[in-house]
């Protein structure tokens, strides 16, 4: 009786999802986060500069948008050339999961 009551209370307060997941330990290759951050800062800086130039050069929003998109494509190519993708090896541990439990009411 007490176990049934506990199950009802837990299911009322918590959202329970079955998400079976199993993965053996392994080595994986992934993009170097520091290099990707440098690349993204480069793209952001060049895009910001292109945006400033577009607003100064044209009054038409369509023309401004076109100028920004053209410069953004060039910025992506230029920054990728300057900061090429670098792959690093990362050890992934054993993962085992059957159930995810989260509060039904609260933070969102």
Backbone torsions as a table, in degrees:
resi	resn	phi	psi	omega
1	UNK	NA	-45.5	-179.5
2	UNK	-66.8	-37.1	178.6
3	UNK	-66.5	-38.6	178.3
4	UNK	-64.8	-43.7	178.0
5	UNK	-62.6	-41.8	178.4
6	UNK	-63.2	-41.2	178.6
7	UNK	-63.9	-40.0	179.3
8	UNK	-66.0	-44.6	179.9
9	UNK	-64.1	-45.8	179.7
10	UNK	-62.2	-43.8	-179.1
11	UNK	-70.1	-24.7	177.4
12	UNK	-77.4	-35.4	-176.4
13	UNK	-90.6	-26.3	-174.3
14	UNK	-122.2	146.1	173.7
15	UNK	-94.0	123.9	-175.9
16	UNK	-114.7	122.2	179.6
17	UNK	-121.7	135.8	173.8
18	UNK	-84.7	118.1	178.3
19	UNK	-137.6	77.5	-179.6
20	UNK	-66.2	132.5	-179.0
21	UNK	-147.8	131.7	178.7
22	UNK	-144.2	130.7	178.6
23	UNK	-148.1	129.4	177.3
24	UNK	-74.2	157.9	176.2
25	UNK	-60.6	141.2	-177.8
26	UNK	-160.2	166.5	174.7
27	UNK	-101.0	130.0	177.3
28	UNK	-126.1	155.2	176.0
29	UNK	-99.6	132.1	175.9
30	UNK	-144.5	163.5	-178.0
31	UNK	-66.5	139.9	178.2
32	UNK	-67.4	117.7	-176.8
33	UNK	-61.7	-35.2	179.8
34	UNK	-66.0	-43.3	179.7
35	UNK	-66.2	-40.4	178.8
36	UNK	-66.0	-34.7	177.4
37	UNK	-66.8	-41.2	177.0
38	UNK	-63.0	-42.7	178.4
39	UNK	-60.4	-46.9	-178.3
40	UNK	-65.5	-38.5	176.7
41	UNK	-63.3	-39.1	177.7
42	UNK	-62.4	-48.2	179.9
43	UNK	-61.7	-43.2	-179.9
44	UNK	-62.6	-43.1	-179.3
45	UNK	-64.4	-45.1	180.0
46	UNK	-67.7	-36.3	177.9
47	UNK	-67.5	-40.5	177.3
48	UNK	-62.1	-42.1	178.6
49	UNK	-64.3	-42.5	178.3
50	UNK	-63.6	-37.0	178.4
51	UNK	-64.7	-44.3	178.4
52	UNK	-61.2	-44.8	179.9
53	UNK	-64.2	-38.6	-179.4
54	UNK	-65.9	-41.2	179.1
55	UNK	-67.9	-32.1	178.1
56	UNK	-75.3	-32.7	-172.0
57	UNK	-86.1	-30.4	-173.1
58	UNK	-136.7	149.5	177.1
59	UNK	-99.4	-18.3	-177.6
60	UNK	-81.0	122.3	-179.9
61	UNK	-59.8	-33.8	179.0
62	UNK	-66.7	-41.3	178.6
63	UNK	-67.4	-41.6	178.2
64	UNK	-59.8	-45.4	-180.0
65	UNK	-61.5	-43.6	178.8
66	UNK	-62.7	-43.9	179.4
67	UNK	-63.0	-41.6	-179.6
68	UNK	-65.2	-44.8	-179.9
69	UNK	-63.2	-40.5	178.7
70	UNK	-63.4	-44.4	-179.7
71	UNK	-68.8	-32.3	180.0
72	UNK	-66.6	-40.3	177.3
73	UNK	-61.7	-42.8	177.6
74	UNK	-65.0	-38.1	179.5
75	UNK	-63.8	-41.1	179.2
76	UNK	-61.7	-46.9	179.5
77	UNK	-64.0	-46.0	-177.9
78	UNK	-63.5	-44.5	-178.3
79	UNK	-70.4	-34.7	177.9
80	UNK	-67.1	-34.5	176.2
81	UNK	-67.8	-40.3	-179.4
82	UNK	-73.2	-37.2	179.8
83	UNK	-124.6	79.3	-177.3
84	UNK	-64.7	154.3	179.8
85	UNK	-64.5	128.2	179.6
86	UNK	-115.9	129.0	-179.2
87	UNK	-100.1	139.8	175.9
88	UNK	-125.1	155.6	179.3
89	UNK	-92.8	131.0	-178.7
90	UNK	-127.9	135.1	176.4
91	UNK	-84.9	124.2	178.0
92	UNK	-103.0	126.8	-177.6
93	UNK	-76.2	174.3	174.0
94	UNK	-61.9	131.6	177.3
95	UNK	-120.5	129.7	178.3
96	UNK	-142.6	121.7	-178.4
97	UNK	-148.0	136.7	176.5
98	UNK	-115.9	-43.2	-171.5
99	UNK	-132.8	137.1	171.7
100	UNK	-107.7	129.8	-179.4
101	UNK	-120.1	128.9	176.8
102	UNK	-141.4	155.7	178.9
103	UNK	-63.1	135.2	179.6
104	UNK	-75.6	-34.5	-180.0
105	UNK	-119.5	137.5	177.2
106	UNK	142.9	-139.0	-172.6
107	UNK	-61.8	137.0	175.7
108	UNK	-144.3	NA	NA
